[in-house]
């Protein structure tokens, strides 16, 4: 929320300044009101269009920057959330299970589509350890975390061949 407040005042100033400057700009020819009125109006509209285009570009760039900052913050929070494995399960244990189940591929999907991700979760098991959505679409760190939760609850029984 702090980022939005930081950019609010400059964007507000730009909203007011660009159109006001464009309308205040004259054509500089010193012609009488009767002559060159069309030229003056065209010149003012041209300045206004250029200012509007620049202003819209500034807004697009600012919004894109704020979106990238938001995405980076979400990635950092997700990385921190799944940084440590629960239940004392070692990463080596999980790597061995993952290698056996999917060749270590976090996007793997079984031939019938019912088992998904590095640890070949089905949707019910994935949801039982707090996952949501498609396990194969989840980041690898989250899959490791969810597999460690499952391992700490059930041991190697969810992976009868590879556990």
N, C-alpha and C positions, 0 to 999 in steps of 0.2 A: 504494500500500500504506500510505502514511503516513496517508491519510484514514481508512482502516478502523481503524487503531490509535487514532486520535484519538477516535473515537466509541465504541470498545469499552468503556472504563471507565464513561462515563456511562450507556450502555445496560445494562451489567451492574448498576450501582447501581439503576437503575430496575426491573430485573427482580426484584431482591431487595426493594427498598423498598416498591413499590406493594402487592404481595400481603401483605407483613408488616404494613403499616399498616392495610390493610383488615381483616385478621384480628384485630389488636389493638384496633381501635375497638369500643367498647361502645355499647349503645343509650342510655346516660346516664339511664335511668329509675330506677335503684337498686332494681328489683324483685327479689324473691327468686328463687332458681333455679327453683322450681316454677311460679311465675306468670310469664307473659310469655316463656317460653322460645322459643316459636314466633316471637314478635315480635322477640326478640333475634337469633335465627338469620336471620330474614328481613331485618332491618336490616343485619346483617353481610354477608349475601349481596348485598344491594343495593349496599353500599359496595364490595364486592369486584368486582361487575359494572361499576360506574362506573369503578373504578380500572383494570380490565382493558380496558375500551373506550378509555379515555384512553391507556393504555399501548400498545395496538395501533395507535391513531391516531398516536402519537408514532413508533412504529417505521415505519409506512407513510410518514410525512412524511420521516423521516430517510433511509429507503431511496430514496425519490424524489429527495431532494436529492443523495445520493451518486451516483445514476444520472445526474442532470443534470450534475454535476461531471465524471463520467467521460466523458459525451458531449461536453462542452465541450472537455475535454482532447484527445479524439480528433479533434475538428474542428480545433483549433489545430495539432495535430501534422500532420494531413493538409494543412492550408493551408501550413505551413512546408515540408513535403516537396515540394510541387508549386509553390512560389513562384517558382523560377527555371527558365527553359527551357533544356534541354540543347542542345548542338551549335551555339550561336550563332544559332538560328532566332529571327527577330523575331516579336513578337506580331502585328504588322501582316500578315505573311505568313500566319500561322495564321488570323487573322480573315478574310482574303480567301478562303482555302480553305473555312473553315467556312461563310461566307456563301453561297458557291457550292454547296457540298454539301448543306446542310440549312437554309439561311436563317439560320444561326447558332443553331439550336435544339438544345441538348444532349440533348433527349429524343426527337429525330426518329427515326423508324423507316421504312425503305423499304416500298413497297407489298407486297413479298413477304416482308418481315421479315428478310432476310438481311444488310442493312446498317443499322447502328444508331449513333445518337449524332450529335454535331455534325460529325464528320469522316467519317461513314458507314463505320465500321469493320465488317469481318466478324469473326466470332469468332476465326478463325485468326490474322488480322493483329493483332487486339487482344491476344491471348495472346502473340504473338511479340515484342511490346514491353513485356511484363510485366503486362499487364492481366489481371484475373480477373473472372468474372461477365459481366453484360450491359453493354456499353459505354454504352448509352443510360441506364442506371441510375447510372453513375459520375458524380461531381461534375464540373462543367465544367472546373475547374482540372486535375483528373486527365486529362480528355480532351485538354486543351491540351498537357499534359506528354507524354502518350503520342504524340500527333500530332507533337510536336517531335522525340521520339526517332526516330519513323519517318522524318520528313523528313531528319534528320541522317544516317540510314543509307541512305536510298533516293532522296533528293531529292524532286522532285514527281511521280515516276512512279506512286506509289500512287493519285494523283488525276489521271488522264489528261486529264480535261476541265477540272477546276478548278485544277490545280496550275500 
